[in-house]
Amino acid sequence: MTLRQRKKTKSPSPIPIARGGATTTALPASSLLSSPFLTSAKIFGITNAAGFVISLLTNSHVHLDLLGTGAFIPATLIPFLRLAKNPKPLPLSLMGSQFIITAWAFRLASFLFYRATVLKHDGRLTETLSTVSGTFGFWYVSALWGIFCTLPHVLAMHPASMIAKNPKPPSSTWALVSSFGFMISLAGFFIETIADFQKWNFKLNNPR
């Protein structure tokens, strides 16, 4: 094979897959590995690495949850917004999942950051963050936990990024299941908000 022939050689074409009567074209494995999972994992890694450096330099506890929990927003929202640029409309289930994750992470990170600015120090983490190895372990687990928790949502972006031919709307059963899951998530969001508010008030009114 000549050099010119090699240049003309195309990369492996996408593989057509039949799904529920609709034909979709799967992206190459290299594309699946590059985005959105890898993008999300990189963001979690970079954010928690920054938290590790700040902890070593300042010994502060104020930034712990701001970065650890707040990382959920860019780690899921950035690949989601990239996917939203495609002409194919995104599934409502994926949009609902992104909404819940963003709202939850913003509320919890904001609350925990505010609490940290008041308390300044978390006694539960004093021993863990007193050593370099303990600090590294804390942020390493934080990054892995973020990747693990968002895995279903991030992996759900891969089928949505496929090029669809003759797409069909989701079945009524799937729409019902998705709506039920969204309502459960929404209920959990409000329950956690109320619980945090009650616990915080109790601590303020009953200092040790």
PyMOL commands that set and color helices and strands:
alter all, ss='L'
color gray80, all
select helices_A, chain A and resi 3-8+29-34+37-58+64-68+72-84+92-119+123-125+128-130+132-149+151-155+157-160+172-205
alter helices_A, ss='H'
color red, helices_A
select strands_A, chain A and resi 15-19+22-26+163-165
alter strands_A, ss='S'
color yellow, strands_A
deselect
rebuild
show_as cartoon
